[in-house]
Amino acid sequence: MSTIGIGTPGLMLPAAELKATMDGNSILIGTLVRTPLKIILNNLSTVEVVISISFDGGTTKISWMTFAAGQALVLDDDLWTFPLGASFYGVGASGEFSVAYTYIKQ
């Protein structure tokens, strides 16, 4: 169990899912409004989607990973995470892409 401080258990809560429909352009999937503990990136489409991440509101986009059709990735490292305010962008011909995550209530 994660802890906040000494002996205080942390409460893991779900954040609102970030989800967008791809149309061939760079589409904002969403921005993290909490610091994630666990994160699931899920290509819900039948085509590949290239994911970019921005840490400055979209001015600079870092091309990060190409997701095959139907591919999902779970990141569950409790020590390293994407920062609050990170924005996810996707480029794919069609379909949807989802970013779901949990955070620790403080």
N, C-alpha and C positions, 0 to 999 in steps of 0.2 A: 504494500500500500504506500502511495506517495504521502509525504508529510510536509506540512508547512510549519516551520519552526520545530522546536523540540517537543516530540510527543503529541503534536496536534495533527490528527489525520486530515488529509486533503480530500475535498469532495470533487470528483470529476463530473462535469456537466457537458451536455451537448451544445454546441453552438449552431446557429442557423446554417443550413446547407447553402453553399455557394453553387449555383448551377446556371449554365447558359447554353443557348443553341448556337451551333457553329454555322457560318454561312460563307466560308472561304476567306473572310477578312480576319484581322486580329480582333478578337472579342474579349472584353473584360468578363471573366468568369466571376470574380468577386475579390474582395479585400478582407483580410483577417481582422476581425474586430476584437479578438481575444488572442492571447498567446497560446498556440495549440500545444496540447500534450500528445495526443494521437491524431493522425491525419490520414484520410483515405482519399486518394485521387483516382477517379473512375471514369474511363472513357465509355460512355453509354451508347456510342454510335457504332455504325458498321464500317467506318473508315478511320484511318489514322488521324490523330490530332497532335499537333506540336504545341507543347506547353512552354510558355515563357513566364518569368517571374520578375516583378519590378519592386524595388525598395524605395522608389522616389516618386510614387504617384503616376507612373506610366511614362515618364520622360525617357528612362533607360530600361529596356527590356532585355533580360538575359535568357536566351534560348536554352532551355534546360533539358527537356526530354521529349522524345516522340513516343506516344502511346499507340500501340497497335489497336485495331478494332476490338472493342470489348475488354481491353487490358485495364487492370486496376493495380494500384500500388498502395500498400499500407506502410506508413512510417510511424514506428512506435518507440523510438529512442527517447527515453525520459530525460536525457541530459542535453540533447541538442535539438533545436527546433527552428522553424521559420519565425521571424519576429512579427510582433503585432504590426499591422499596417502593410504587410507584404501583399501584393496584388498578383493574381494569377490571370494570365491571358491565354487563349487558345486559338489555333488556326486549324480548321478542318473544313472539308467540303459540306458536311451536314451532320446532323445528330446533336446530342447533348454531351456535355462534360460536367462532372460533379466534383466538388471538393467538400468533403464532410470532415468535421474535426470535433475534438473534445478539448476542454480546458479545465484548469483547477480553479475552483471558487476560492477566493481569498477573503 
